[in-house]
Amino acid sequence: MVSSHLLLLAGIGGHAPDEALASLSTLTDTVSVVYVSAWRPPDLLRAAWQKRGLRGEFLEAADLGAAVEVAAALHERLPLDGVVTYSELLLRPQAEIAAALGLPGNSPEAVAVAQSKARQRLVFAEHGVPSPDFEVITSERDLPAAAARVGLPGVFKPSLGAGSQSVRLVSTYAELIRAFTAARAEKTPFLQYDEAYLLEERMELEADGDSGYASYCSVESLLVSGTAHHLALSDRLPLEHGYAEEGVALPSRLAPATAAAVTEAADRAIRAIGLTSGAVHTEVALTADGPKIIEVNARAGGPLPVMFKAAAGYDYAAQIGRAALGLRPSALPEFSGVALLRFLPIPQGVWRVAGQTPVEQVLRAFPELVYVSPRFAPGQRVSRQGTLHLASFLVRASDVGTARAVTRRVEQALDIRLVPGFDAPTGADRD
């Protein structure tokens, strides 16, 4: 146990902050928290922090700017040695705190590029990093030229976003106008704004032939002082509901030569953006022309810390904490099994949950389950506003075949039944 003072930025998104505290407390007994309360109150995390008996302070901030100010004031009282977050929505204040206090971390400029898909594309084009053709859209006046140059069908997406929200395949110019109008009206949890959107070349990501996987994967990396440690690759299940993610498998099934090419492309993209510290999650398309970068995220992929622990007994969240202190990984993952995370997408439309099996009953029936997380309760209204998924669950097994078989049985056992419309008494299931 070292005496370093580590600051956790929390509030919403990413790895669960109470689980993050458990991992960070293996590194030091002094872990302060700055909780951004713009989304929800801090009571539950405050109780978890107090229960652990950690040294430091638990502080609240109203927004991103206040988080930087609160951290700076804390540093005056009790000097910080590192600042960590697991949330996409808190990357900006993390970088600003690290820069202001001289702590290990990515520069605010690199984080600004990583959080802007439009700026990423421009940087990749400048550095020759393979990525899809694109046009940046900032107003409706840009739509005709974008459609003419990129072509339709194409992929429309916000420059700032997460979880594939508002990402759509647009096949006609009318669909492009509707997607742009809807995206500008969409409320997001981000406490920052980016006026840019993208129209990109369509890459056929839905399926990788008859492999049983989608035609894209991701590289999970950890950066320390500019050195990249590429920990693993993870695969994706075929896309069957637009661009709503269907599932993640760790480790990857890719052949060594393909994995090496994918990792090399991710490494080039990370260096082009200028990231030097912490977790990086790089999504890569597997195309006939070789790997192409979909996007680089300057944090762990949402479920990956739990998946690393399930498949390799590897505390990725703690290793991210070490990186925030400027320390190299104490170990690299050694996989003894497979972790398969299944997402259950919401069909297009407005629905009501007519029924679903209680979580406790499903957990008792399947010892392979690590967790089950339904997003809605019976009687609630369901749509793709805010989330694309009905539920998620994580299976651990000795091999991917067993994991996929258990996943199918768990999905049936959950038995989430939807009826159309919020007040509709009858209707079809989501299938």
Secondary structure, 3 states (H helix, E strand, C coil): CEEEEEEEEECCCCCCHHHHHHHHCCCEEEEEEEEECCCCCCHHHHHHHHHHCCECCEEEECCHHHHHHHHHHHHHHCCCCEEEECCHHHHHHHHHHHHHHCCCCCCHHHHHHHCCHHHHHHHHHHHCCCCCCEEEECCHHHHHHHHHHHCCCEEEEECCCCCCCCCEEECCHHHHHHHHHHHHHCCCCCCCCCCCEEEEECCCCCCCCCCCCCCEEEEEEEEECCEEEEEEEEEECCCCCCCCCCEEEECCCCCHHHHHHHHHHHHHHHHHHCCCCEEEEEEEEEECCEEEEEEEECCCCCCHHHHHHHHHCCCHHHHHHHHHCCCCCCCCCCCCCEEEEEEEECCCCCEEEEECCCHHHHHHHCCCEEEEEECCCCCCEECCCCCCEEEEEEEEECCHHHHHHHHHHHHHHHCCEEEECCCCCCCCCCC
